[in-house]
Amino acid sequence: AAIGAGALVSGRDAPLYRKYLPLALLAVLALAAAVVLGLPAFAAISGRYHLLAVLAAASFLIAAAVRRRLSLPAVQLGLFALALFQIFHYSMNQPFNWSLSDPRTYQSFATAVHDGATLKQLRSDPATDFRFAAFAESPWSGNGSSVWRIPAVFGWNPITLQRYERYVREFIHTSEYTLPYGGPDHDLSSPMLDLLGVKYVVVSGPEWAKELGLPDSGKFERVAGGSDWWQLYRNPDYISRAWFYPAGYVVRGEEVAMGLMKSRWFQARHTLVLEEDAVGTVPPRRLERLPSLRLRPEDVTAASTGGVAEDPDCSERTLLFGEWVGAGNWIRFDFDLSLAPGNYVLLIRYNAAVPEPAPVLAVSARNGSQEQRLAPAVLGRTYGWRCMETRTAELGVLRLVSGPTRLVLTSAGAARVNLYAAWLVRLPDAPPPLAGPFSFADFQYSANRISLTANLSQDGFVLLNEIEYPGWEARLDGQPAPILRANGIFRALYVPAGSHRIEMRFRPRRFLWGAAISMATLAGYAGLVWLVRRKRTQTRGKIEVPSG
């Protein structure tokens, strides 16, 4: 730090460094040795000798550089090797134990937060097809899973994919970095959790487990072992890697798809939702389109309070109906329904941040000659008031026919609600078709490649509970096949009946372009170096030596 990186690269340093820096380094080393070897607090730390050895080696290399005892390239190589050794020596690749006194394995102690039993229980599961969700202290709910090599659905990641963050936020109360937030605004019984392949839920404290509804859910099983504080629950309904659907439902856009998955109509093992732009060349006989009507904030006909405003936190212009607060206050939509008669689920996109009480909305509708009222619906609260923190909720199902319609939403509580949109989505007349016999075998998973064999008794869709992301390419029996975005964030392929080999590889075109540009730059640099050296050689050859 004293001489800076510039001196290590350029080889130029001040005479002051050359004279006094070695002495200063020797003093620092002596002081460190006195503290580490003399104080009782350091006696239990097994890495204390390693600390002094590394400090001595670094001091020797820097002193040799400023005193010109070693060549600059040799010193640079030595410091690089020393840094590389440190990175690997204190990395997450070390064996796991609880020893606080051993810095080589301290990370496992810190990340397990004194809870090695729960970590061992997760590791003892022989299956490799599951993820876990932790409602606990960091790093259980942070990035501890990256250290433990056990996939998790939460993590402190400021570059989380927006679609994934919205997906998780629909049924779990999270902050903007996909971290679970305290409070009762979670729905772990949601089929959206099953689709993520969550087999285990880790909870810190029996009170939080009760708040999440785990003990009385009838869905989760308490895993024996651990302590009274750390609790582990098993989800027997999780979807393992892949599933099959004989048909799919097509909706208009991501918001409708996510909202529909929040409805009671959606079933993880029977319902596949596709967006219009993701359908491609799928045979129409395997698809059913669900028409929808979007009601925007500016479509509000009348209201007892509040008004339309622009959200200042959105990169794109986004309107909301805000300041709708207070029990008994209402907003009304008057419109002409031009869609086919049937059952329509009413969905809204909103935010209502903590610590205000949970909003409760009641719905009444006048359509044709009928007057309908829905039971009040309790909405989960949101992390904040910004548009990127909204959630979707189902308010109920209405039986509607074509013609003039009046829809009134009334607040049954004191909470404030910002309304971003409402949708009426027509539900199918018949339940989702049941799949015939199917099975999957010979799974092979890696970071950039996934393959499996699908044995199907009928045509349909194979869904993998892996994130749909640009750059993934699929092959079906060796032939290219389009990847469909399904159920909001996952990958699906249309596969005919029979036994077929499915393979997916991550081959992003941007990476290939980047590699090509890098290679061209390297070639250009090498050519430039060659030309410069050739010119210097030619110049030296033309220099005449004076006679006499």
Helices and strands as residue ranges (DSSP letters): H 4-10, H 15-38, G 40-42, H 48-66, H 72-89, H 106-112, H 116-124, E 131-135, H 144-148, H 162-171, H 191-195, E 198-204, H 206-211, E 221-222, E 230-234, E 242-245, E 248-251, H 253-262, E 273-275, G 276-278, G 284-286, E 287-289, E 292-295, G 297-299, E 302-303, E 307-310, E 319-325, E 330-337, E 342-351, E 360-367, E 370-378, G 387-389, E 391-400, E 403-411, E 416-426, E 438-445, E 449-456, E 460-467, E 472-476, E 479-481, E 484-486, E 490-495, E 498-506, H 509-542
